[in-house]
Amino acid sequence: MSSVLDTKIEFLKGVGPQKAELLNKELNIYTFGQLLEYYPFRYIDKSKVFTIGEINSSIAYIQLRGIITKIETVGERQSKRLVAKFVDQTGEIELIWFRGIKWIAPSLKINHEYILFGKPTLFNNKFNITHPEMDLVEQALLSKSVGLEGVYNSSEKLTKKGLSAKGIHKIQQNLIQQVKGHIFETLSENILMKYNLLSKEEAVILAHAPTNDEQLQKALFRLKFEELFFLQLQILQQKVIHSETIAGKTFGEIGTQFNTFYSNYLPFELTNAQKRVIKEIRKDLGSGKHMNRLLQGDVGSGKTMVALLTMLIAIDNGYQTSLMAPTEILATQHYSSIKELLNTMEIHVELLTGSTKASKRKEIIDNLSSGKINILIGTHALLEENVKFKNLGYVVVDEQHRFGVAQRAKLWNKSSNSTITSFENKSELPPHVLVMTATPIPRTLAMTLYGDLDVSVIDELPKGRKPIKTIHFFESYRLRAYGLIEEEIKKGRQVYIVYPLINESETMDYKDLMEGFENISQRFPTPQYQVSIVHGQMKSDVKDFEMQRFVRGETNIMVSTTVIEVGVNVPNASVMLIESAERFGLSQLHQLRGRVGRGAEQSFCILMSGNKLSSEGKQRLNTMVSTNDGFEIAEVDLKLRGPGDIQGTQQSGLVNLKIADLAKDGQLIQLARNEAVDVLKEDPILQFTKNSHIRNHLMKIKQSKKNWSKIS
């Protein structure tokens, strides 16, 4: 049933067809309801009127009351500007306009009293205000604009058509008058009373037209709670549906392969965290329900060993397994390490990537469909149509944020006799899925992005590992950095030097890879030193050759781009030097640092930066120096960059929140999730009358979204 909120935006007073078309294109706003959900990004306090004498540099925005005594146009062409003298009983200030002079000048009246609002700027030791908002006192009082006022994001195109922040505010006020009485409740009476929430209509109106800060905060709390509640409700409902409707293959046996490897070939003692996670996965695999689990573990925490041991459980129960990695280097690294660990056992392991030769590819595909291969490791090549397993029971996806949801969904169809939609017969049950990430995910983000998965965390590093010492050097301390590298090489250690770019950039002053390689080769010359170079534009066989030289210890230094960010495991490497470190995000810096510190010796991470750093750049580098805790780093990263830039969130579709903020509203996320859990525990399919508002609103949300519910 359509409502007033479904009315096309062009029919709103002050909009019309042309502005409506722009709102469609620029803000994706088509209806009254969509405009109503376009909330201010900040609020300005117009409740206080200052005097000119009170202006100081600590005041961001100011409201003044006074008269214009003089108006003149000064300058020519590019420097042309409109200047007005504005005075009150305490002093005078210049008002300046650089744009719209033709229509602004005639609208200003000398010796009439105005209320103006703007940002004071200090220039030549005198304050001025550029492009202030101006209203005659009688108009300002009539429009009731004195108080809190919402500021809306606009665009250049919208502003040109009269829909600046001020223009959008005006049509929002028109909209509020038109939709009063038509904004219906979305939450149950129980929830409203439990948290003392405003009604939906009160909250929406106050978000756009707040009477005071107390009412505004109540409105924002209500709207944020609602948005996060429905987000968590969808995630948790999907988790319930998944666990109750999708059965899984039952791995009831811990057999010969697992026990033999665990007893005879385990290269190191497992940490308590690894043992705990393996128990969690074993329980899932034996439950008869489909496993959909996320394994989080910091760099070097031993996720691959957990994956291998649980893959052996699948093999003991007669199933094939696969491990999919995002890059050829990482897939090859997994293949080499797993092949070496299992080299005395009768387990057939193969590697399939884009570089696999045609004859070898055919052999792998034949052996896979016949069941001869137990473990297939690969890249996106595993998703190709002709890659079919005889009996795939267990899938591990490494660095899962690199894969799209649709790509991961394809893995469900990889057994020759399974489909994504039909699992009534045991032979058609989907493979269990373990997705792994070495990119720590902040708790609030994990609840949202992966709230429908069961989560395991390896929060302990293997015994004997020393914390990596991280040092920040400015360019002027480069010789000290090279001295440290020289000392480590003399001890028989190896070094990574990572650059952000391959070729010189004309627009950015990065230290590029090629110039860096030449400089390093001159500073550490042959035959005393051997230097490798690796980057993403090299042919695969050349890249692998250079990589293997470093792995075997034939080269002392590897100069590289971030192609070595994940997957390269050289325990003898003890120094990671990151050039132009200020150009990297925190997550990437942490990943790169994790390439060292894999042996028993002390390792170092050197962050080399230019002398000029932004405040955010300083905070990133200081964070790296002060902590090795990936989860702490992830929290800082979330606060600095926001959820939209964190790896994996863009493809999730969950970061397009209208009013809540995953970076700032952590406690509210938890509160909303707890309430969603309670509601679904009592009423899993929302059939109770008291939950009718929730059910109706949830149906509206689901109708507008594509559903990837079958795979995480």
DOKE-615658 format. One line per field, with one value per residue (C-alpha): residue number from 0; residue in three letters; x, y, z. Coordinates in steps of 0.2 Angstrom, whole numbers, plus 5000, padded with zeros to 4 digits. Each point is the difference from the previous one (the first is absolute). Example, Ala and Ser with C-alpha at 12.3 -4.5 7.8 and 13.67 -1.06 7.14 Angstrom:
nr: c(0,1)
rest: c(ALA,SER)
X: c(5062,5006)
Y: c(4978,5017)
Z: c(5039,4997)
***
This chain:
nr: c(0,1,2,3,4,5,6,7,8,9,10,11,12,13,14,15,16,17,18,19,20,21,22,23,24,25,26,27,28,29,30,31,32,33,34,35,36,37,38,39,40,41,42,43,44,45,46,47,48,49,50,51,52,53,54,55,56,57,58,59,60,61,62,63,64,65,66,67,68,69,70,71,72,73,74,75,76,77,78,79,80,81,82,83,84,85,86,87,88,89,90,91,92,93,94,95,96,97,98,99,100,101,102,103,104,105,106,107,108,109,110,111,112,113,114,115,116,117,118,119,120,121,122,123,124,125,126,127,128,129,130,131,132,133,134,135,136,137,138,139,140,141,142,143,144,145,146,147,148,149,150,151,152,153,154,155,156,157,158,159,160,161,162,163,164,165,166,167,168,169,170,171,172,173,174,175,176,177,178,179,180,181,182,183,184,185,186,187,188,189,190,191,192,193,194,195,196,197,198,199,200,201,202,203,204,205,206,207,208,209,210,211,212,213,214,215,216,217,218,219,220,221,222,223,224,225,226,227,228,229,230,231,232,233,234,235,236,237,238,239,240,241,242,243,244,245,246,247,248,249,250,251,252,253,254,255,256,257,258,259,260,261,262,263,264,265,266,267,268,269,270,271,272,273,274,275,276,277,278,279,280,281,282,283,284,285,286,287,288,289,290,291,292,293,294,295,296,297,298,299,300,301,302,303,304,305,306,307,308,309,310,311,312,313,314,315,316,317,318,319,320,321,322,323,324,325,326,327,328,329,330,331,332,333,334,335,336,337,338,339,340,341,342,343,344,345,346,347,348,349,350,351,352,353,354,355,356,357,358,359,360,361,362,363,364,365,366,367,368,369,370,371,372,373,374,375,376,377,378,379,380,381,382,383,384,385,386,387,388,389,390,391,392,393,394,395,396,397,398,399,400,401,402,403,404,405,406,407,408,409,410,411,412,413,414,415,416,417,418,419,420,421,422,423,424,425,426,427,428,429,430,431,432,433,434,435,436,437,438,439,440,441,442,443,444,445,446,447,448,449,450,451,452,453,454,455,456,457,458,459,460,461,462,463,464,465,466,467,468,469,470,471,472,473,474,475,476,477,478,479,480,481,482,483,484,485,486,487,488,489,490,491,492,493,494,495,496,497,498,499,500,501,502,503,504,505,506,507,508,509,510,511,512,513,514,515,516,517,518,519,520,521,522,523,524,525,526,527,528,529,530,531,532,533,534,535,536,537,538,539,540,541,542,543,544,545,546,547,548,549,550,551,552,553,554,555,556,557,558,559,560,561,562,563,564,565,566,567,568,569,570,571,572,573,574,575,576,577,578,579,580,581,582,583,584,585,586,587,588,589,590,591,592,593,594,595,596,597,598,599,600,601,602,603,604,605,606,607,608,609,610,611,612,613,614,615,616,617,618,619,620,621,622,623,624,625,626,627,628,629,630,631,632,633,634,635,636,637,638,639,640,641,642,643,644,645,646,647,648,649,650,651,652,653,654,655,656,657,658,659,660,661,662,663,664,665,666,667,668,669,670,671,672,673,674,675,676,677,678,679,680,681,682,683,684,685,686,687,688,689,690,691,692,693,694,695,696,697,698,699,700,701,702,703,704,705,706,707,708,709,710,711)
rest: c(MET,SER,SER,VAL,LEU,ASP,THR,LYS,ILE,GLU,PHE,LEU,LYS,GLY,VAL,GLY,PRO,GLN,LYS,ALA,GLU,LEU,LEU,ASN,LYS,GLU,LEU,ASN,ILE,TYR,THR,PHE,GLY,GLN,LEU,LEU,GLU,TYR,TYR,PRO,PHE,ARG,TYR,ILE,ASP,LYS,SER,LYS,VAL,PHE,THR,ILE,GLY,GLU,ILE,ASN,SER,SER,ILE,ALA,TYR,ILE,GLN,LEU,ARG,GLY,ILE,ILE,THR,LYS,ILE,GLU,THR,VAL,GLY,GLU,ARG,GLN,SER,LYS,ARG,LEU,VAL,ALA,LYS,PHE,VAL,ASP,GLN,THR,GLY,GLU,ILE,GLU,LEU,ILE,TRP,PHE,ARG,GLY,ILE,LYS,TRP,ILE,ALA,PRO,SER,LEU,LYS,ILE,ASN,HIS,GLU,TYR,ILE,LEU,PHE,GLY,LYS,PRO,THR,LEU,PHE,ASN,ASN,LYS,PHE,ASN,ILE,THR,HIS,PRO,GLU,MET,ASP,LEU,VAL,GLU,GLN,ALA,LEU,LEU,SER,LYS,SER,VAL,GLY,LEU,GLU,GLY,VAL,TYR,ASN,SER,SER,GLU,LYS,LEU,THR,LYS,LYS,GLY,LEU,SER,ALA,LYS,GLY,ILE,HIS,LYS,ILE,GLN,GLN,ASN,LEU,ILE,GLN,GLN,VAL,LYS,GLY,HIS,ILE,PHE,GLU,THR,LEU,SER,GLU,ASN,ILE,LEU,MET,LYS,TYR,ASN,LEU,LEU,SER,LYS,GLU,GLU,ALA,VAL,ILE,LEU,ALA,HIS,ALA,PRO,THR,ASN,ASP,GLU,GLN,LEU,GLN,LYS,ALA,LEU,PHE,ARG,LEU,LYS,PHE,GLU,GLU,LEU,PHE,PHE,LEU,GLN,LEU,GLN,ILE,LEU,GLN,GLN,LYS,VAL,ILE,HIS,SER,GLU,THR,ILE,ALA,GLY,LYS,THR,PHE,GLY,GLU,ILE,GLY,THR,GLN,PHE,ASN,THR,PHE,TYR,SER,ASN,TYR,LEU,PRO,PHE,GLU,LEU,THR,ASN,ALA,GLN,LYS,ARG,VAL,ILE,LYS,GLU,ILE,ARG,LYS,ASP,LEU,GLY,SER,GLY,LYS,HIS,MET,ASN,ARG,LEU,LEU,GLN,GLY,ASP,VAL,GLY,SER,GLY,LYS,THR,MET,VAL,ALA,LEU,LEU,THR,MET,LEU,ILE,ALA,ILE,ASP,ASN,GLY,TYR,GLN,THR,SER,LEU,MET,ALA,PRO,THR,GLU,ILE,LEU,ALA,THR,GLN,HIS,TYR,SER,SER,ILE,LYS,GLU,LEU,LEU,ASN,THR,MET,GLU,ILE,HIS,VAL,GLU,LEU,LEU,THR,GLY,SER,THR,LYS,ALA,SER,LYS,ARG,LYS,GLU,ILE,ILE,ASP,ASN,LEU,SER,SER,GLY,LYS,ILE,ASN,ILE,LEU,ILE,GLY,THR,HIS,ALA,LEU,LEU,GLU,GLU,ASN,VAL,LYS,PHE,LYS,ASN,LEU,GLY,TYR,VAL,VAL,VAL,ASP,GLU,GLN,HIS,ARG,PHE,GLY,VAL,ALA,GLN,ARG,ALA,LYS,LEU,TRP,ASN,LYS,SER,SER,ASN,SER,THR,ILE,THR,SER,PHE,GLU,ASN,LYS,SER,GLU,LEU,PRO,PRO,HIS,VAL,LEU,VAL,MET,THR,ALA,THR,PRO,ILE,PRO,ARG,THR,LEU,ALA,MET,THR,LEU,TYR,GLY,ASP,LEU,ASP,VAL,SER,VAL,ILE,ASP,GLU,LEU,PRO,LYS,GLY,ARG,LYS,PRO,ILE,LYS,THR,ILE,HIS,PHE,PHE,GLU,SER,TYR,ARG,LEU,ARG,ALA,TYR,GLY,LEU,ILE,GLU,GLU,GLU,ILE,LYS,LYS,GLY,ARG,GLN,VAL,TYR,ILE,VAL,TYR,PRO,LEU,ILE,ASN,GLU,SER,GLU,THR,MET,ASP,TYR,LYS,ASP,LEU,MET,GLU,GLY,PHE,GLU,ASN,ILE,SER,GLN,ARG,PHE,PRO,THR,PRO,GLN,TYR,GLN,VAL,SER,ILE,VAL,HIS,GLY,GLN,MET,LYS,SER,ASP,VAL,LYS,ASP,PHE,GLU,MET,GLN,ARG,PHE,VAL,ARG,GLY,GLU,THR,ASN,ILE,MET,VAL,SER,THR,THR,VAL,ILE,GLU,VAL,GLY,VAL,ASN,VAL,PRO,ASN,ALA,SER,VAL,MET,LEU,ILE,GLU,SER,ALA,GLU,ARG,PHE,GLY,LEU,SER,GLN,LEU,HIS,GLN,LEU,ARG,GLY,ARG,VAL,GLY,ARG,GLY,ALA,GLU,GLN,SER,PHE,CYS,ILE,LEU,MET,SER,GLY,ASN,LYS,LEU,SER,SER,GLU,GLY,LYS,GLN,ARG,LEU,ASN,THR,MET,VAL,SER,THR,ASN,ASP,GLY,PHE,GLU,ILE,ALA,GLU,VAL,ASP,LEU,LYS,LEU,ARG,GLY,PRO,GLY,ASP,ILE,GLN,GLY,THR,GLN,GLN,SER,GLY,LEU,VAL,ASN,LEU,LYS,ILE,ALA,ASP,LEU,ALA,LYS,ASP,GLY,GLN,LEU,ILE,GLN,LEU,ALA,ARG,ASN,GLU,ALA,VAL,ASP,VAL,LEU,LYS,GLU,ASP,PRO,ILE,LEU,GLN,PHE,THR,LYS,ASN,SER,HIS,ILE,ARG,ASN,HIS,LEU,MET,LYS,ILE,LYS,GLN,SER,LYS,LYS,ASN,TRP,SER,LYS,ILE,SER)
X: c(5000,5008,5001,5004,5018,5000,4995,5013,5011,4996,4983,5008,4998,5017,5006,4991,5006,5017,5006,4992,5011,5015,4995,4998,5017,5011,4992,4990,4984,4984,4986,4994,5006,5017,5002,4994,5014,5013,5006,5011,5018,5003,4990,5004,4994,4990,4993,5014,5004,5018,5006,5015,5010,4999,5007,5016,5009,4992,4983,4997,4983,4992,4983,5000,4986,5004,4999,5009,5007,5010,5000,5013,5007,5019,5013,4999,4996,5007,5003,4983,4990,4985,5005,4988,5003,4989,4999,4992,5003,5017,5009,5000,5005,5001,4989,5006,4993,5010,4985,4983,5004,4987,4985,5007,5005,4982,4992,5010,4993,5010,4995,4988,5002,5006,5003,5015,5008,5017,5018,5012,5017,5016,5009,5013,4996,4982,4984,4989,4986,4998,4984,4989,4982,4990,4982,4992,4995,4981,5002,5011,4988,4985,5009,5005,5017,5008,5005,5008,5000,5005,5014,4998,5013,4997,5010,5006,4986,4986,5007,4999,4981,4996,5003,5015,5000,4988,4989,4999,4996,4985,4992,5002,4990,4987,5000,4998,4984,4993,5004,4994,4988,5007,5016,4995,5009,5012,5005,4989,4992,5011,5016,4994,4996,5015,5012,4989,5001,4991,4987,5006,4991,5007,5018,4999,4993,5012,5015,4996,4993,5007,4993,5016,5015,4991,4986,5012,5010,4985,4994,5018,5000,4983,5004,5018,4993,4986,5012,5013,4986,4993,5017,5004,4983,5003,5017,4994,4985,5011,5011,4985,4993,5017,5003,4982,4997,5017,5007,5018,5011,5004,5018,4999,5017,5017,5010,5017,5006,4996,5007,5016,5004,4996,5010,5015,5002,4993,5015,4996,4989,4983,4996,4985,4990,5003,4994,4985,4996,5002,4988,4987,5002,5000,4983,4993,5006,4992,4983,4991,4997,5009,5015,5003,5014,5012,5017,5009,5018,5014,5014,5011,4987,4999,4984,5007,5004,4982,4994,5011,4995,4982,5002,5007,4984,4991,5012,4998,4981,5002,4999,5010,5005,5006,5009,4997,5012,4998,5018,5011,5014,4989,4993,5018,5006,4985,5004,5018,4998,4986,5009,5015,4991,4991,5014,5002,4981,4989,4990,4999,5002,4999,5001,4989,5003,4998,5018,4998,5004,4987,5006,5002,4983,4991,5009,4994,4982,5000,5007,4989,4984,5005,5004,5019,5004,4997,5005,4999,5008,4997,4995,4984,5004,4991,4984,5001,4985,5010,5008,4989,5004,4994,4995,5004,4997,5010,5005,5013,5000,5015,5001,4981,4998,5008,4986,4983,4984,4995,5017,4999,4983,5007,5010,4983,4998,5017,4995,4995,4983,4995,4990,4998,4981,4997,5008,4986,5012,5016,5010,4994,5004,5012,5018,5004,5008,5014,5004,5017,5007,5016,4992,4994,4982,4994,4986,4986,5004,5001,4983,4993,5010,5002,4986,4992,5016,5006,5017,5016,5015,5018,5006,5017,5016,5011,5012,5018,4994,5007,4990,5006,5008,4993,5009,4995,5014,4999,5010,5014,5003,5002,5018,4995,4987,5013,5012,4987,4997,5019,5002,4986,5007,5017,4990,4994,4983,4990,4990,4984,5000,4982,4995,4982,5003,5008,5004,5003,4985,4999,4987,5006,5017,5001,5016,4997,5006,5012,5009,5001,5006,5015,5004,4999,5011,5013,5000,5000,5011,5004,5009,4999,4981,4986,4984,4984,4986,4981,4985,4983,5004,5013,4996,4995,5015,5012,4992,5000,5018,5005,4988,5008,5018,4995,4991,5016,5011,5009,4996,5002,4988,4983,4994,4982,4983,4985,4999,5009,4986,4993,5006,5019,5008,5019,5004,5018,4994,5002,4998,4985,5004,4984,5004,4988,4991,4988,4992,4994,4985,5001,4994,5013,5014,4995,4999,5017,5008,4993,5013,5013,5001,4997,5015,5008,5011,4996,4992,4998,4987,5007,4987,5009,4990,5002,5003,4983,4986,4981,4992,4992,5017,5008,4986,5002,5019,4999,4987,5012,5014,4990,4992,5001,4982,4991,4982,5006,5007,4983,4990,5011,4999,4981,5000,5012,4992,4982,4993,4998,5019,5003,5004,4985,4987,4996,4994,4989,4987,4999,5010,4986,4992,4989,5004,5010,5019,5008,5016,4992,4984,5008,4990,4984,5004,5002,4984,4990,5008,4995,4982,4999,5006,4986,4987,5005,5002,4982,4992,5012,4989,4992,4982,4995,4988,5011,5014,4989,5008,5017,4994,4993,5015,5012,4990,5002,5019,5001,4990,5013,5016,5008,5002,5016,4994,5007,5018,5010)
Y: c(5000,5017,5014,5018,4996,4991,5016,5006,5013,5012,5003,5008,5019,5008,4985,4997,4990,5007,5000,4983,4993,5007,4992,4984,5000,5008,4993,4985,5008,4997,5000,5010,4986,4999,5019,4998,4987,5013,5006,5015,4996,5013,5013,5019,5009,5016,5002,5013,5017,5005,5018,5004,5004,4982,4992,4990,4986,4987,5002,4990,5008,5015,5009,5019,5014,5017,5011,5002,5017,4999,4988,5001,4989,4999,4992,4994,4984,4985,5011,5009,4999,5008,5008,5007,5008,4993,5008,4998,5010,4992,5001,4996,4986,4997,4988,4994,4991,4993,4991,5005,5019,5005,4994,5002,5019,5006,4989,5009,5015,5014,5005,4985,4988,4982,4984,4992,4983,4995,4994,5014,5000,5009,5009,5014,5000,5004,4988,4999,4989,4993,4995,5002,4995,5017,5003,5016,4999,5000,4985,4991,5001,4995,4985,4994,4996,5005,4984,4984,4998,4985,5001,4988,4994,5007,5000,5013,4996,5000,5017,5008,4995,5008,4984,5005,4994,5014,4996,4982,5006,5010,4986,4988,5012,5000,4981,4999,5011,4988,4983,5004,4986,4988,4994,4983,4990,4987,4993,4991,5008,4989,5007,5018,4999,4989,5014,5015,5003,5014,4995,4998,5016,5011,4994,5003,5018,5004,4994,5012,5014,4998,5012,4998,4988,4989,4996,4998,4987,4990,5001,4994,4986,4994,5000,4992,4987,4996,4999,4989,4989,4996,4997,4987,4993,4995,4993,4990,4994,4993,4991,4992,4995,4993,4990,4993,4997,4995,4983,4996,4985,4991,4998,4988,4992,5006,4988,4994,5015,5012,4990,4995,5018,5007,4986,4999,5015,5016,5012,5009,4999,5008,5015,4999,5012,4988,4985,5009,5005,4983,4993,5013,4995,4981,5003,5009,4986,4986,5009,4996,5018,5010,5009,5018,5007,5015,4997,5016,5000,5012,4999,4985,4992,4983,5001,4989,4986,5000,5000,4985,4990,5002,4996,4983,4997,5002,4988,4987,5000,4997,5018,5011,5017,5016,5016,5016,5015,5017,5000,4988,5004,4996,4984,4994,5004,4990,4985,5000,5000,4987,4989,5000,4997,4985,4993,4984,4997,4992,5016,5007,5019,5010,5019,5008,5018,5010,4996,4981,4993,4992,4982,5001,5009,4985,4988,5009,5001,4982,4994,5012,4993,4983,5003,4997,5018,5002,5019,5012,5017,5015,5017,5006,4986,4988,5009,4995,4990,4984,4999,4987,4989,4983,5003,5017,5001,5014,5017,5012,5018,5010,5019,4999,5019,4999,4989,5006,4992,4993,4992,4991,4994,4991,4989,4992,4992,4992,4982,4992,4995,5015,5016,5016,4997,4982,4991,4987,4986,4997,5000,5017,5008,5016,4999,5008,5017,5008,5018,5006,5018,5007,5017,5002,5007,5012,4992,5012,4997,4981,5000,5008,4994,4982,4999,4985,4990,4991,5008,4993,5010,4995,5013,4992,5000,4984,4997,5007,5015,5017,5016,5009,5017,5013,5016,5016,5009,5016,5001,5009,4984,4989,4996,4993,4989,4993,4997,4989,4991,4997,4993,4988,4994,4997,4989,4990,5007,5006,5016,5006,5018,5004,5015,5006,5002,4991,5015,5018,5011,5017,5006,4992,5000,4981,4991,4989,4982,5001,5015,4992,4984,5009,5010,4984,4991,5014,5000,4981,4995,4983,4989,5004,5001,4993,5009,4993,5010,4995,5010,4996,5004,4987,4983,4987,4988,5015,5006,4982,4998,5016,4995,4983,5007,5010,4986,4989,5014,5003,5018,5012,5013,5000,5016,4999,5008,4994,4984,4992,5007,4982,4983,5001,4990,5002,4998,5006,5017,5012,5018,5007,5018,5009,5015,5014,4992,5015,4995,4983,4996,4993,4983,4998,5006,4987,4986,5005,5000,4983,4993,5001,4994,4982,4993,5000,5015,5018,5008,5018,5010,5017,5013,5012,5016,5018,5014,5008,4989,5003,4998,4984,4994,5004,4990,4985,4999,5003,4986,4988,5005,4998,4983,4984,4995,4998,5003,5016,5006,4995,5011,5015,4996,5000,5017,5008,4994,4995,4983,5004,4998,4985,4985,4989,5013,5007,4983,4997,5013,5004,5016,5011,5004,5016,5006,4988,4999,4983,5009,5010,4991,4984,4999,5004,4985,4989,5006,4998,4983,4994,5006,4991,4984,5001,5004,4985,4988,5003,5002,4993,5004,5016,4993,5008,5014,5011,4999,5004,5017,4992,4987,5012,5011,4985,4995,5017,4999,4983,5004,5013,4989,4986,4985,4991,4990,4983,5005,5011)
Z: c(5000,4995,5012,5000,5002,4983,4991,4987,5006,4985,5009,5015,5002,4995,4989,4983,4985,4998,5018,5002,4985,5009,5017,4991,4992,5013,5016,4994,5008,4990,5013,5016,5010,4993,5003,5018,5003,4993,5017,5005,5002,5014,5009,5002,5016,4995,5017,5006,4992,5003,4998,4988,5015,5006,4985,5003,4991,5011,4993,4984,4995,5006,5000,5000,5000,4992,4985,4983,4999,4983,4985,4986,4986,5000,4989,4982,4991,5010,5016,4999,5016,5009,5017,5013,5017,5013,5017,5017,5017,5003,4984,4981,4989,4981,4991,4983,4985,4986,4991,4995,5001,4987,5010,5018,4998,4995,5014,5014,5009,5008,5018,5002,5014,4996,5009,4992,5002,4994,5004,5006,4991,5006,4985,5003,5019,4996,5000,4985,4995,4982,4993,5016,5001,5001,5005,5005,5018,4997,4988,5011,5014,4989,4994,5017,4995,5017,5008,4994,4982,4990,4987,4985,4988,4982,4984,4987,4988,5014,5006,4983,4999,5017,5010,5011,5018,5004,4985,5005,5018,4993,4990,5015,5010,4987,5000,5019,4999,4986,5008,5018,5004,4987,5008,5008,5014,4996,5017,5013,5015,5011,4993,5000,5019,5004,4993,5003,4981,4991,4987,4982,4995,5014,4997,4981,5002,5014,4990,4987,5011,5017,5014,5011,5002,5013,4988,4986,5009,5004,4982,4994,5013,4994,4981,5002,5012,4987,4985,5009,5008,4982,4994,5014,4998,4982,5004,5015,4991,4986,5012,5008,4982,4995,5016,5000,4981,4993,5006,4998,4997,5017,5003,5014,5000,5005,4991,4994,4990,5014,5013,4991,4995,5018,5008,4988,4989,5009,4998,5016,5016,4997,5010,5012,4988,4985,5010,5005,4982,4994,5013,4995,4981,5005,5009,4985,4988,5010,5004,4984,4997,4986,5007,4995,5011,4999,5007,5005,5005,5000,4988,5005,5012,4992,4990,4986,5012,5007,4982,4996,5015,4997,4982,5006,5009,4984,4991,5014,4997,4981,4994,4989,5005,4992,5006,4989,5002,4991,4992,4991,5012,5015,4992,4996,5017,5008,4987,5004,5019,5000,4988,5010,5016,4993,4989,5009,5001,4986,4997,4982,5000,4984,4995,4987,4995,4984,4996,5000,4983,4990,5001,5019,5001,4991,5011,5016,4994,4995,5017,5009,4993,5003,5018,4999,5006,5019,5002,4985,5004,4988,4995,4991,4988,5012,4995,4981,4994,4995,5017,5009,5015,5003,5018,5006,5019,5007,4993,5007,4993,5006,5001,4996,4998,4983,4993,4996,5007,4983,4998,5016,4996,4985,5012,5005,4983,4999,5003,4985,5007,5010,4997,5010,5002,5004,5014,5005,4996,5010,4984,4996,5016,4998,5006,5017,4998,5010,4995,5008,5001,5007,4999,5018,4999,5013,5011,4995,4982,5002,5008,4984,4986,5007,5012,4992,5001,5016,5004,5006,5006,5001,5013,5004,4991,4999,5014,4998,4990,5005,4997,4985,5004,4989,4997,4990,4991,4990,4984,5009,5010,4985,5004,5017,4991,4988,5015,5008,4984,4998,5018,4997,4984,5009,5012,4985,5000,4985,4996,4991,4993,4994,4989,4996,4981,4986,4988,5004,5003,4993,5013,5016,5008,5004,5000,4985,4999,4985,5007,5017,4993,4992,5016,5010,4988,5001,5019,5002,4984,4994,5003,5018,4999,4989,4997,4993,4992,4999,4994,4993,4982,4999,4991,5012,4997,5002,5016,5007,4996,5009,5015,5001,5000,5015,5009,4997,5008,4984,5000,5015,4996,4991,4992,4997,4999,5011,4990,5015,5012,5004,4998,5000,5014,5002,5019,4997,4994,5015,4992,4991,4994,4993,4989,5000,5014,5002,4984,5006,5011,5017,4995,4986,5011,5012,4987,4993,5018,5002,4986,5014,5017,4995,5007,5018,4997,5003,4985,4995,4990,4994,4994,4989,4996,4994,5012,4997,5007,5002,5017,4994,4993,5017,5009,4988,5003,5018,5002,4991,5011,5016,4998,4991,5004,4983,5008,5009,4983,4991,5013,4996,4982,5001,5009,4988,4983,5004,4996,4981,4997,5011,4989,4996,5005,4983,4993,5015,4997,5018,5001,4992,5017,5000,5017,5011,4999,5002,5006,5014,5005,5007,5016,4991,4987,5015,5008,4983,4998,5017,4997,4983,5009,5013,4987,4989,5015,5005,4982,4987,4985,5007,5000,5017,4999,5011,4987,4985,4997,5000,4988,4988,5000,4998,4985,4992,5002,4993,4985,4995,5002,4991,5010,5001,5015,4995,5002,5011)
***
